[in-house]
Amino acid sequence: LEIFTKIAFWEIPQYQPLSTLTLWIQYQIFGIAPQPYILINIFLWVLNSIMLYYFVYRFTKSGQISVLIALLFLLDYRSSDALLFIGRRNSLLALAAGQCALIVFLSAFKTYSIQRMEYVGLFFLLGLALFSDAKSAVFIGAILIYSVLKTTNKQHTKGLLITGLFILIIYLGIRFGLLETNNNFCYLHVGYRHQTLEVCYKDYQLLDRAKMFAWNSSAALMSTFFPQLFSQYGQWQGYQFSSGFFMSIGELVFQFLSFLAIGLAVFKKPKYSLPLLSIIMLNALLSLRGYQIGDMLIGIFAYYSLLGMGITSFQEMTDRKS
């Protein structure tokens, strides 16, 4: 019962009862041996990569581009924190449930008709995501934006709005109505400019809190596109060229070209890309209390989805010219 009535403290305090429950179940079965926890995390990451393939394929209709994007996502070094640190199970579970919710929504939406059972499925999946990681609230926003941009059926949009708000109100009611707020906790590692600090926000003045919040959200947003600029806690470090000059230059060129491709996707396919862009921005906004690279997986998923759309848009442009 304590799993559902207390806040988990994994460097950044969060209310994530479902992910904590999976760790408790594993503990009852395997004890403290680390290998099963890591293997389950790896399984969830591979599963998320497979779902990303199907998600990107819905927009690109290209198996090659979808495989490329899934592989890039699978091998992204930013996942290592979530894979090796068992407390990051929340991001892996939330992303899996959130991707399922998006796929269910798009499958139903393809027929321009959302049935009652599909609303129930969305409610269940969004609830599973939200009670695994609060940042998965971004999926509710993305689904609503998709609905507004892609349909003139106000009844569908109204139904999705009610579904999303209902599960959000349940979560917020439990989180803030029954439990302590995060202001009573101290954050062990919070990057700010060129420092990494231990921060107790209750001791900060309002203006100082606003500065920290703005820095954390900005670091989360920028590092989604250019991860080398910040440490794992959001401390500014710039390009270090630590992996060798040519390797680092190659990473920089790839990130710059990816940024251009994402811009092309937003320009060419706004109805599909803007909801994903909102996931990146909202995920960054919800990181205002503390940036942790292991909690950026939802934004990274949207980043690679947009990259797939951008590559497809560029391919379509070159095909027309030829």
N, C-alpha and C positions, 0 to 999 in steps of 0.2 A: 504493500500500500504506500510505503514511503516513496517509491519510485514516482508515483503520481502526485504526491503532495509536497515534494521538496525539489529545489532547483539543483541540477547537476553543476558541479564546478570543475570545468576542464579549462583552466587558465582564464577563460571568459565564462562567467556564469550564464547558463541557459536552461530554459525549461524544455526538455526533450525526452519525455517519459518513454516513448516507444523505442527509441534507440538505446536508452538505458536499460529497458526491459530485455532487449535482445542480448545485451552484455551480461545481465543477471542470469538469464537462462543458460548462456554458454558457461558461465562460472559454475552453475550447479552441475553441469555435465563434465566439463574439462578442468575445472579448478583454475589455477593461475598460470598454467602453461601458455606461453604467448602464441605458439604456432597456430592453434585453431582460430584465434581472434584475427590474426593477420590473414589467414587463408580465407576466412569469410569476407573480410574487407576486400581482398583481391577479387574474389568471386563477384561481389557487388560492383566493383569497378569495371570488370569485364562485361557484366550484364548491362551496365549503363552505356558502355561503348557500343554494344550490339543494338540497344534501343536507339542510340543516336544514329546509327546507320539507317534504321527504318524511318526515323523521323526526318533525316535529311533527304532520304530517297523520295519521300512524299512531295518534296518541293523541287528536287533536281531531276528526278526520273533518270538518273545516271548512276549505275552501279559502281562505276570506277570512281567518280567523285565521292560518293557516299562511303566507299571503302577507305579512300584516302583520308577523309575527315575523321572517320571512326578510329583509324590507326593513329592519326596525329593526336586525337583526344586520349586514346589509350596510353600513348607514350609520353604525354605531357608531364614534365617533371614536377609540376605543382601538385600532382596527385599523391606524391610520396608521403607527405605529412598525414594525409587522410588514411593512407594504406597502412602505415607503420605505427601510428599513434591511435590506439583503439578508441580513445575518447572522441575521435572524429567520425565515428560510425554514423553520427547524425546526418552529416552532409551526404554520405553515400546513400542512405535510406531515403532521405528527402528528395534527392535528385531522381532516384529510381521511381518513386511514387509520382513525382511531378511530371516526369516524362510520360509515364503511363497515362496520367490525366490528360496531357496534351494530345497524345495519340488517340485516346478514346474520344475526346472532343472533336478532333479533326476528322476521324472516321465517321462520327455521327453527323458532323456538319457537312460532309461531302454530299449527303442526301438531302440537305436543307431541311432536315427534320430531326429534332432531338426528342427521343421518347423518354417516358418516365423512368425506366430502368437505367437509362444512360445518365439521367440526372442523379440517380442514386449512386451509380458507379463513380461519377465525378465527385460527389459528396464524400464517398468513402476514400477515394484516392487522395483528394485534397486534404482530408482530415488526417490520413496516414502521413502525408508529407509534412503538414503543419505541426503535428505532435512529435515529429522526428527532428524538425529544425524550423524555427520561427521564420527564417529567411525564405522558406518555400511559399510564403504568402505572395511572393512575386508571380507564381504560376496563376493565382487567381486573377491578378491584374492582367497578365498576358492573355488569358482566355477571354476576359471581358473586352479587351482591345481587339482581339481577333473577331469577336462577335460583332462589335460596332462597325469595324471596317469592312467586313465581308457579307453582311446581310442587312436587309431592310426590314426583316421580321422583328418587330419590337417585342413580341411575345417571347421569342427565344432569348433575346438579350435580357429581358426582365427575369426570366427563369434562371439564367446563369447568374445574374446579379444577386438574386435571393439565395441561391445555393451557396455562392461564395461568401456573402455576408453572414449567412447563418453559421457556417463552420468557423468563420473568423470571430464572430461574437462568442461562440462557445469557447474557443481557445483563449481569447482575451479575458473572458469572464473568469475562467479558471486561473489563468496566469496572473492577472492583476487584482482579481477580486478575492482570491483565496490564499495567494502566496505573497511572500515578501517581494519588494521591487529590487532591481539590480543595484540601486543606489547604495544599498547596505553592504555591497561587496567591493573588494579592491581587485583591480585587474593587474595581473602579475607582469605582463609584457605589453606595453602600448608604445608603438613607434610614434615619434613626433619630431619632424625635421631630421636632425642628425643624431637623435638620441632614442634610446629605448628605456621607458620609464615604468615604474610601478605606480598605478594611478588609482586613487580613491576619489571618485567623482563627488561624493558627499562633502569633501573638504575643499572643492573648487568653487570659485565664484562663477556666476552665470556666464560672463564673458569668456572666462578661461575654458569653461566647458564647451562653449560654442566653438572656440578655436580648435579644441581637440576633436570635437565631432566633425568639423569641416575637414580637418586634416585626414582623419581616418576614412571618411567617405571618398575624398579625393584620391587617396592612396589606393583604395579598393577599385575605384573606377579606372584610374590610369594603369594600374598593374594588370588589369584584365587584358589590356592590349599590349603593354610593354612591361612584362613582369620583372625584368632585370633592374628596373629603376628603384625598386624598394626591397628591403629585407623581408623575411617571413612575418615580421611584426609591423610592417609599415614604415620602417625607418628609411629615410632617403639615403640611397647609396650610389645612384648613378650607374653608368656602365663600368664594370670593373675589369672586363676582359680576363676573368679568372680562368675560363675554360680554354684559353689560347686565343691569340689575336684573330686568326682566320675563322675559327669556330664562332667567336663572339660577333665578328662582323657578319657572318652568315646568319646568325640568329637575329641580328638587328635588321638586316635586309628582309628576312622573312617576315618579321613583325611589321615592318613598314609596308611591304606589299600586301600583307593580310589586312592592314588597316585601310588601305586603298580599296581592296576588294570588298570589304564590309561597307565602305562608303558607296561603292557602286551598287551593292545589293539594296541598300536603303533608297537609293535614287531610282533604281529600275523596278524594284518589287516592294514598294512601301507597305502594301497590305499584308505581306507575309513577314517582312523584316522588322517593322516598327514594334510589334509585340515582343520580339526577341530582344530588340534594343532596349525596350522597357525593362526586361528581366535584368539586363546588365546594370542599368541605372538604378533600379529599385534595390537590387542586391547590394550595390555600393552604398546606397542611402541607409540600408538596414545594418551596415557595418560601422555605423557612426560611433559606437561605444568602444570598438576595438577591432583593428584589422588583424586577421589571422589567415595566412595563405591556405590553410586546410579548409577554411570556410568559404572559399571562393569558387567551389566546384560548380555551383549553379550558374554563376556568371560565365565561367569558362565553357560550360555546355552551350550557352547562348552564343558565345563568341565563335565557337567552331561551327555552329549551325549557320550563322550569318556568313562565315567564310565559305561554306559550301554553296550558299546562294550567290555569293559574289563571284566565285569561280564559274558557276553556271551562267551568270549574266555576262561575264567576259567571253565565255565560249560562244554564247548566242550572238554576241556582237561580231566576233571574228567570223562566224559561219555566214552571217548576212553579208559581210564585206566580200567574202570569197565567193 
